[in-house]
Amino acid sequence: MPPAYPDRVNVSAPASAQELLDSLAGEVPRERVVTDPDVLESYSHDEAEWAPYALPLALVRAESAREVQAVVRACRARAIPVVARGAGTGLSGGANAVDGCVVVSLEAMTAIKTIDTLERLAVVEPGVVNDHLRAACAEQGLWYPPDPASSPWSTIGGNVATNAGGLCCVKYGVTRDYVLGLEVVTGTGELVQLGRRTAKGVAGYDLAGLMVGSEGTLGIVTEVTVKLRPLQAPQRTVAGYFDSIVDAGRAVRAVAEAGLTPSALELVDRTCLEAVDAWKNMGLSADADVLVLGRIDTPGTVGDDEAACMIRCFDGAGATWAAASTDEAEADALFAARRLAYPALERLGPVLTEDVCVPKRHVPEMLSRIEQIGRAHDTVIADIAHAGDGNLHPLLITPHDDEPARERAQAAFHDIISAALELGGTVTGEHGVGLLKMPGLRRELSPEVLAMHAAVKSALDPDHILNPGKMF
Ligand SMILES: Cc1cc2nc3c(=O)[nH]c(=O)nc-3n(C[C@H](O)[C@H](O)[C@H](O)COP(=O)(O)OP(=O)(O)OC[C@H]3O[C@@H](n4cnc5c(N)ncnc54)[C@H](O)[C@@H]3O)c2cc1C
């Protein structure tokens, strides 16, 4: 069986830290080029604790595009790999350091440069935290929809590089749908403007779109122009309890079959709710094995009808209880619990995170297969999902320091990917390929398409110094 991910992150990096520091003198202030091993260790990996990583040669805390350019040029001259990093909340090992690389942290580039209410767009530096942008837009009566569950921590640059999804994406789309333009430092150290600021524009290839989701392998994003919407209308919440994960999946499919477009449709199982409650003591009731949470933001009586229709979908699929929430605080607590599920589960042991996405009609079948795979490999699998998108996050949990359990979990990881591909799905709906999904990507894409990836990479990063050994 192929490994769940490559067992190496080494690419040759012959240069010394001192030589690099000398070359950067005058370009980046010395105090922002860090070589302290403890600090380097903390910047050497993201949240995907199963993915391999190495110690960087140095960390550069960039504060401008010019500094990023200087680092890329200095590294290119010395064949030193460069790994871009936002907040490090990634779940695929994409920001993990490769041996002897320079990690460029963009987290200090936090300026919100423009919020243009007439054009409904914002121009921001890459280190702006998602929630901070959303809050600043809200003050102007505007909304930046992409809302990964990591929105309190993850950066817009990281969101762009992973094409992050989130809870409201089932209705409002993912990061790519909101990126108008980008400023990027390429692998040759050029600073280029891609995309546009106009409502429409088809001048040349969509290179901004190409950068979105490229996981730091094609360029380092130093500025982002995103489009905005008017503030979202108030939402109604519908909750459904289910005794079986497959029934919960049927409810999700029924919502799509009914032609509803909810503004969120999430699934959380008992393991997740109990983990959040044990951590945050939120008084959550784990009255069922699976909770499905829907939201409707259609105003007026049409929205009331849609909420009623969603309840019927839940009941018809076998819900033990389904109702529209009359207590918005309670509904918000349930969504907050959904957002906290991943860090809560991490407290139970190492978590191997899947991110498969299947056609909506196959959600019940995929959930059933995940359950069977967990049993077959004697592995605890908790389920959270952006279920309305068919984007499922089975979370494989193992005890600490239990190598046989890790091997079983890796086998389960492999089988879940096989099942998703068999059902016409993809290995990653939103977290990106990074390291964890590289073997899966090679199963999903044909050799011809992988060759196209290699050609694009060589065109924009001819010396393959940007995040090498990742994605494909
Ligand atoms: C609790 C939790 C919940 C999550 N929920 C979701 C969710 O709902 N939806 C979702 O999509 N993801 C989710 N994630 C995953 C993660 O938050 C996203 O992938 C996020 O977009 C990563 O942003 P970051 O700033 O942390 O980037 P990092 O983890 O630092 O980097 C991610 C990737 O982007 C590259 N990168 C970062 N910044 C730049 C830049 N400026 N230029 C070029 N490349 C760059 C890195 O090299 C790496 O490949 C979740 C993670 C956690 C821990």
The ligand as an SDF file (V2000), in Angstrom:
LIG
                    3D

 53 58  0  0  0  0  0  0  0  0999 V2000
   -9.5110   24.6030   13.5060 C   0  0  0  0  0  0  0  0  0  0  0  0
   -9.2690   24.6660   12.0260 C   0  0  0  0  0  0  0  0  0  0  0  0
  -10.3560   24.8030   11.1740 C   0  0  0  0  0  0  0  0  0  0  0  0
  -10.1600   24.8740    9.7930 C   0  0  0  0  0  0  0  0  0  0  0  0
  -11.2500   25.0430    8.9890 N   0  0  0  0  0  0  0  0  0  0  0  0
  -11.0830   25.1900    7.6570 C   0  0  0  0  0  0  0  0  0  0  0  0
  -12.2080   25.4090    6.8160 C   0  0  0  0  0  0  0  0  0  0  0  0
  -13.3640   25.4460    7.2520 O   0  0  0  0  0  0  0  0  0  0  0  0
  -11.9720   25.5760    5.4840 N   0  0  0  0  0  0  0  0  0  0  0  0
  -10.7080   25.5400    4.9540 C   0  0  0  0  0  0  0  0  0  0  0  0
  -10.5540   25.7180    3.7390 O   0  0  0  0  0  0  0  0  0  0  0  0
   -9.6320   25.3170    5.7490 N   0  0  0  0  0  0  0  0  0  0  0  0
   -9.7750   25.1510    7.0640 C   0  0  0  0  0  0  0  0  0  0  0  0
   -8.6890   24.9430    7.8810 N   0  0  0  0  0  0  0  0  0  0  0  0
   -7.3630   24.8550    7.2720 C   0  0  0  0  0  0  0  0  0  0  0  0
   -6.5790   26.2110    7.2230 C   0  0  0  0  0  0  0  0  0  0  0  0
   -7.0280   27.0880    8.2270 O   0  0  0  0  0  0  0  0  0  0  0  0
   -6.7020   26.8520    5.8450 C   0  0  0  0  0  0  0  0  0  0  0  0
   -6.0360   26.0450    4.8950 O   0  0  0  0  0  0  0  0  0  0  0  0
   -6.1240   28.2800    5.7940 C   0  0  0  0  0  0  0  0  0  0  0  0
   -6.4380   28.8420    4.5210 O   0  0  0  0  0  0  0  0  0  0  0  0
   -4.6340   28.3530    6.0270 C   0  0  0  0  0  0  0  0  0  0  0  0
   -4.2860   29.7020    6.2710 O   0  0  0  0  0  0  0  0  0  0  0  0
   -2.9270   30.0590    7.0490 P   0  0  0  0  0  0  0  0  0  0  0  0
   -2.7950   31.5260    7.0770 O   0  0  0  0  0  0  0  0  0  0  0  0
   -2.8900   29.3940    8.3550 O   0  0  0  0  0  0  0  0  0  0  0  0
   -1.8560   29.4280    6.0450 O   0  0  0  0  0  0  0  0  0  0  0  0
   -0.6260   28.4520    6.3570 P   0  0  0  0  0  0  0  0  0  0  0  0
   -1.0790   27.2380    7.0540 O   0  0  0  0  0  0  0  0  0  0  0  0
    0.4690   29.2350    6.9690 O   0  0  0  0  0  0  0  0  0  0  0  0
   -0.2030   28.0720    4.8550 O   0  0  0  0  0  0  0  0  0  0  0  0
   -1.0490   27.2990    4.0560 C   0  0  0  0  0  0  0  0  0  0  0  0
   -0.4340   27.1630    2.6550 C   0  0  0  0  0  0  0  0  0  0  0  0
   -0.4230   28.4220    2.0270 O   0  0  0  0  0  0  0  0  0  0  0  0
    0.9030   28.8240    1.6970 C   0  0  0  0  0  0  0  0  0  0  0  0
    0.9470   30.2650    1.9660 N   0  0  0  0  0  0  0  0  0  0  0  0
    0.6240   30.9120    3.1050 C   0  0  0  0  0  0  0  0  0  0  0  0
    0.7060   32.2370    2.9180 N   0  0  0  0  0  0  0  0  0  0  0  0
    1.0880   32.4330    1.6300 C   0  0  0  0  0  0  0  0  0  0  0  0
    1.3470   33.5820    0.8340 C   0  0  0  0  0  0  0  0  0  0  0  0
    1.2080   34.8290    1.3170 N   0  0  0  0  0  0  0  0  0  0  0  0
    1.7340   33.4000   -0.4450 N   0  0  0  0  0  0  0  0  0  0  0  0
    1.8630   32.1530   -0.9790 C   0  0  0  0  0  0  0  0  0  0  0  0
    1.6380   31.0520   -0.2710 N   0  0  0  0  0  0  0  0  0  0  0  0
    1.2490   31.1820    1.0270 C   0  0  0  0  0  0  0  0  0  0  0  0
    1.8070   27.9720    2.5660 C   0  0  0  0  0  0  0  0  0  0  0  0
    3.0810   27.7620    1.9640 O   0  0  0  0  0  0  0  0  0  0  0  0
    1.0180   26.6870    2.6520 C   0  0  0  0  0  0  0  0  0  0  0  0
    1.2250   25.9030    1.5010 O   0  0  0  0  0  0  0  0  0  0  0  0
   -8.8540   24.8160    9.2590 C   0  0  0  0  0  0  0  0  0  0  0  0
   -7.7630   24.6820   10.1200 C   0  0  0  0  0  0  0  0  0  0  0  0
   -7.9620   24.6020   11.4800 C   0  0  0  0  0  0  0  0  0  0  0  0
   -6.7710   24.4710   12.3900 C   0  0  0  0  0  0  0  0  0  0  0  0
  1  2  1  0
  2  3  1  0
  2 52  2  0
  3  4  2  0
  4  5  1  0
  4 50  1  0
  5  6  2  0
  6  7  1  0
  6 13  1  0
  7  8  2  0
  7  9  1  0
  9 10  1  0
 10 11  2  0
 10 12  1  0
 12 13  2  0
 13 14  1  0
 14 15  1  0
 14 50  1  0
 15 16  1  0
 16 17  1  0
 16 18  1  0
 18 19  1  0
 18 20  1  0
 20 21  1  0
 20 22  1  0
 22 23  1  0
 23 24  1  0
 24 25  2  0
 24 26  1  0
 24 27  1  0
 27 28  1  0
 28 29  2  0
 28 30  1  0
 28 31  1  0
 31 32  1  0
 32 33  1  0
 33 34  1  0
 33 48  1  0
 34 35  1  0
 35 36  1  0
 35 46  1  0
 36 37  1  0
 36 45  1  0
 37 38  2  0
 38 39  1  0
 39 40  1  0
 39 45  2  0
 40 41  1  0
 40 42  2  0
 42 43  1  0
 43 44  2  0
 44 45  1  0
 46 47  1  0
 46 48  1  0
 48 49  1  0
 50 51  2  0
 51 52  1  0
 52 53  1  0
M  END
$$$$
